[in-house]
């Protein structure tokens, strides 16, 4: 009897080719399009995308339907965005969407309502499995196309979700995927990449956020790169642990105050800005580019610095609280170990950075070998061993 796989058809070439590959492998394929968002103000393309998905299903001669998930998407993704920005953090809705919508709610619909054995998506990642202590372990690996690798966006998946998921295009490059689509007559073979927020598209963030969060005028303060605050805080405090040869590190976090710099302008809400941001500050007249180096939601102040090399933009350390740590491979967690050598990234497409995970009493501290630009609270750090993604966490 053929195994049933439900493919999350988005209307793009990647998911269409994923469905094509699975059908050729002998699966009984069903195509589902998730109607997660609808908003004429932000030029939502769901209608066109759903038609493209339907045309792909028609060409592949597979069953197709649209499922309504707007309420769930608003509850778990859109509201999460508003809440995080209001706290002064920078959320990652794509990661949360994958964890809760695609590989949880969508997975449940596929298995419980359609009797599927598993689901499939058009993500550029690879899955491998092996037996350890008589138990099957699933590994999530970087995709063959390093420029398209999407493992970072799946950094919150668990073993059950991996067990029930297939990633048919992980062993292909984007160029190869388009070629397969063209050879098999898929009309979306050369459809442009989707951009912006998952299922929503490109949005004007200030306009989007101000639907729920009221504008509030505040100060923009510029901190000099030679400020004494960097000399005072560029100290590493060593906390030695009893009966242990290794030690953990804690770097003092810099808490800026208005008197540390000078007033250069005003803004309409500190929540609208994120670390490392250059565009949208709307203040000119400087020889060097102006960057956001921090925000303070309580005082509604945005702190900035001049130049790409401003010390306020860089750090070699980040911390993740215990409750925000997630392991994909539960068999190789830090439990009982002082540290672990890994490669880490703090944003999609960032080259993997050599780093160390330090096991602290109340969480994990990541120490990078080289300073990282714009480490941002609310974003996710993902860590790898070689080409395998093994864990992740929310940056505090």
Beta strands, then each sheet from edge to edge (+ up, - down):
strand 1: 4-8
strand 2: 28-35
strand 3: 63-68
strand 4: 118-120
strand 5: 125-132
strand 6: 135-142
strand 7: 165-166
strand 8: 218-222
strand 9: 236-240
strand 10: 247-251
strand 11: 262-267
strand 12: 290-296
strand 13: 301-306
strand 14: 314-321
strand 15: 325-327
strand 16: 339-345
strand 17: 353-360
strand 18: 363-373
strand 19: 380-385
strand 20: 388-394
sheet 1: 3+ 2+ 1+ 4+ 7+
sheet 2: 5+ 6- 20+ 15-
sheet 3: 5+ 6- 20+ 19- 16+ 17- 18+ 14-
sheet 4: 11+ 8- 13- 12+
sheet 5: 9+ 10-
end
